[in-house]
Amino acid sequence: MKSIIVALMLAISVSACGEKEPQAKSVQSARAKEAANSINFAENSEIDNIKRRLELTSNPGAVGFVLLMNQAGQPIMYTGVKGKITSGSKRLTEPDRLFSNGNGAGVRQASSDEGTYGSSDSYVYFWTTSGQYIQWAGSYLYSDKPLRVKIEPLVVDVK
């Protein structure tokens, strides 16, 4: 009889622990949100730079300019870019894998500021202002204003 009572008490305590975990997580989440909202910077250059970059690159109709360079830094191509240069490994869907948080539990990867998943890859791609798709696996310089190049690129996009 004692063993039945002990088993019942153990089952009740285990089920109660299972119910408290989501509540603890929601309390922890609420506290984290409260802490994040309590941080108030009068001025912060890092945050301002991130916000300005997101505003600049979030406009799909924006026009920018890119200089593609070879390994020696010689200009290969100079062209206008419609929209944004995007890393080849960026995805719109969340990866189907968990990352260890160091305590044996898994955590999901958060999306980037642009709402994409994945890291920067060895190539980027973009569309020129004339609608041509370009994929590049080298160094590049991007600007929202035209660039002045002293060494003539081997390829110049004509409209």
N, C-alpha and C positions, 0 to 999 in steps of 0.2 A: 504494500500500500504506500509506504514511504517513497519507494522508487517511482511510483506513478505520480505522486504529488510533486516530487523533484523534477520529473520529466515535464509535467504540465507547467511548472514555474519556469523552467528553462525555455520551453517553447514560447511562453508569453513574453519573457524578457528578450528573446531573440527577435520575435516579431515586432516588439516595441522598438528595438534598435533600428530595424529596417525602416520604420515609419519616420524616425527622427532624422535620418540622413538627408532626405530631400528638404526638410524644414531647415536643417543646419546649413545646407548649401544655399537655400534662398536667403537666409539671414546673412550668410557670408557675402553673397552677391549684392545684397542691398547695402551692406557696410562698405564694400568696395566701390559701388556706384556713388555712395554718399561721400566717401573720401575723395574720389576723382572729381566730383562736382564742387568740393570745398576748396580745391586748388584754384586760385585766381591770380593770374599773372597780369600785372599792369602792362608790361611790355616784355616780349620774349622773341628774339630774332629767329630762333630755331623754329618755333611754332609758326611765326609769320612766313618764313621761307616755305615751309611745308604747305601751308594754306595757299600761298600765291602760286606754287608749282601745280597744285591740284586744280586751282581755278584756271590756270593757263592750259593745262593738258586735258581738262575734262570737256572742252569744247570740240566736238567732232569736226566742225567746219573750220577750225583754226588752221592757219598756214604758218609753217615754220621752215627752217632751212637747215640742211645737213651737209656736212663735208665728210665723205668717207675716205679713210686713209689706209695705206698699206702698212706693213710692219715697220718700215723705215720712217713712217710719218709723212710720206709723199701723198699729196691729194690725188685720189683716184676718181672721185665723182663729187660734184656739187649740184644739189638740186633742191627745189622746194618740196615740202612735205605737207600733205593734207592730213590733218588730225595729229596723231601722236606716234612716235616710234615705240614699238612694243617688243618686249623680250619674247623669244621663241618658246619659252616654257610656261608662259602665263596661261592660265585656264580660268574659265568661268565657274567650274564646278569644284567643290571641295574634294581634296584628295581622299581616297578611301583607306587611310592609314592613321594610326594613332602614334603620337610621339610620347616618349616616357617623360614624366615630370620629375624623375629622380627618386620618387617615393614608391615606385612600383605601379603607380596608376598611370593610365594613358590620358593624354589631352589631345584635342583636335587642333590642327593648325588654324590660326585666325587668318581672315582675308587681309589683303594689303589695303592701303588707304584708297586705292582705286576700286576695291571690291573684287580683286582677282586673287587666285591662288597660284603658288609656284614661285620659284626663285628666278633670278636673272640667269639666262642661258648663254651659250657661246654664240648665239646669233640673234639678231633683231630683224624686224620687218616693218615696212611702212608702205604707204602709197604716195607717189609723187603728185604734185598739183595737176599733172596731165593725166592722172589715173593709172600710171604704171606701178605694178607691184614690185618692190625691191626687198630682197632678203640679203643680209650682210653679216659676215662673221669676222669682223675686224674692228679696229678703232674708229670712232666717229666723234664729231663735234656737232652739237645741235644748238640752235638758237632760234628765238622767236623773231629775230630781226635778221636781215641779210648780212652775210659775213663778207669781209673783204679778204681775199686770198692773194698773196703775192706770187705764189708758184701756181701756174696754170694747171688745173686738174686734167687728167687724161680724158675724162668723159664729163660733158656738161649737158644736163637735161634741157632740151628745147621744147617749147610749148607749142 
